[in-house]
Amino acid sequence: MASKYQENGNGDTEKPLIVKHDADQTAHKEELVMVYLSTAVAVCGSYAFGTCVGYSSPTQFSIMDELNLSYSQAMRLSSVICSAGWLAIYLAKEPMVLYLGRVLSGYSIGIISYVVPMFVGEISPNKLRGALSSTNQLSIVIGLSAVYVIGAFVGWRILALLGVVPCGLLFLGLFFIPESPRWLAMNGEEEEFEAALRKLRGKHADISYERSTIQEYLTILQTLPKVTFVNLFDRSNYRAVIISVGLMAFQQFVGINGIVFYSTEIFKSAGFNPSLGTILFGILQVGVTAGGALLIDRTGRRPLLMMSASGLLLGNLLIAFSFFFKAHSVALTLVPNLAILGVLVYIAFFSIGMGAGPWLIMSEVFPLHVKGLGGGLVTLMNWFGSWVISYTFNFLMLWSSHGTFFLYAFVCLLATIFIYKMIPETKGRRLEEIHASLNS
């Protein structure tokens, strides 16, 4: 496979020496209907993910009051992000049933958070992969925002019941879309592989080059030994691991879940209307994420990630100074405005790059034969980071409210340096070409 690509002076692969007909250039827009439909069905899971992430913020105080939960118990519940336990939550009459619902939903969402970006990345034409993969994060924030807005008007039990809807859409929609062609080919289902690729690209599209590229790449992979966890750190894979795990770690440790889960508490502590703040938070997140999805295949992954990390640094600093001024009784009239501005700046810049970017990069850099283990490791990092930030946020706020956000700001600075040094540009490149460049 590597022989089909020429190398530049830096050792990176460029365009194929022999330019062949690209199916992406011949497929008409109407022939990509199945790709769009498949993506739409898959990201129903992402919407469900978002409703779970957002559920704790507008409801935490009502739950604590009605079920007589302590603050630490509610904090633990908020760190278990979920979807499959909505009915258990809806029917809960005591804390243990609520715990069960959140554990069940967390297990399901852990799977969805890995499978959806991988699936969308593998079915998408290379020129649309960035935009379509970004719909994963867009659907998450739409779900999150819907919970924020609806949660201001309905009780927590009804809000939990509404979470069943996207799960049902996902379950039913999977009957009408094809499996990932690359996955089918890797599992030796040749007829199903070609049928799925044809269905995704359209009946008039020329799939010969894409089909042969995938098959040739898989032929090479089949000569490799069975992958173990240790093999993830082989010379051929370690760069993909460092890029994916590192980027996912920074996605969490910049403090996103502390702000998402406890945004109402941040607004309240800063003296800003928490209901208005969370609604503005949700609306902005949807708009900016949609804009990022449109830009990611035009500007590229690295520029958006660099811009995102820099904006997160600014947002954290604004929030930090709002709490610093409040603690020292300085410029108190500016405190609420700095808090809301900081949160909105933070969520805007997170949504434009660091939200979708790590999942997209993960789906692009891992070769097929290590995607299972590699994706599992990255997802573990995501949920571990989510738990650490969710669990420690209130303790950090008790230690020092402004110190918490100065700490997150420092992590944002490290993230900016990491992106500049380590993240490759993958825009418009086939998955097989990306893998070859990382191994060169």
Protein Blocks (a to p, Z undefined) as FASTA:
>chain_A
ZZmpccdfkopacddfbacddfklmpcfklmmmmmmmmmmmmmmmmmmmmmmmmmmmmmm
mmmmmnopafklmmmmmmmccfklmmmmmmpcbfklmmmmmmmmmmmmmmmmmmmmmmmm
mmpcfklmmmmmmmmmmmmmmmmmmmmmmmmmmcfklmmmmmmmmmmmmmmmmmmcccdf
klmmmnopaklmmmmmmmmnopkbcfklmmmmmmmmmmmmmmpccddfklmmgmklmmmm
mmmmmmmmmmmmnommmmmmmmmmmmmmnopafklmmmmmmmmmmmmmmmmmmmmmmnom
klmmmmmmmmmmmmmmmmmmmmmmmmnopakllmmmmmmmmmmmmmmmmmmmmmmmmmmm
mmmmpcfklmmmmmmmmmmmmmmmmmmmmmmmmmmmmmommlmmmmmmmmmmmmmmmmmm
mmccfehiafklmmmmmmZZ
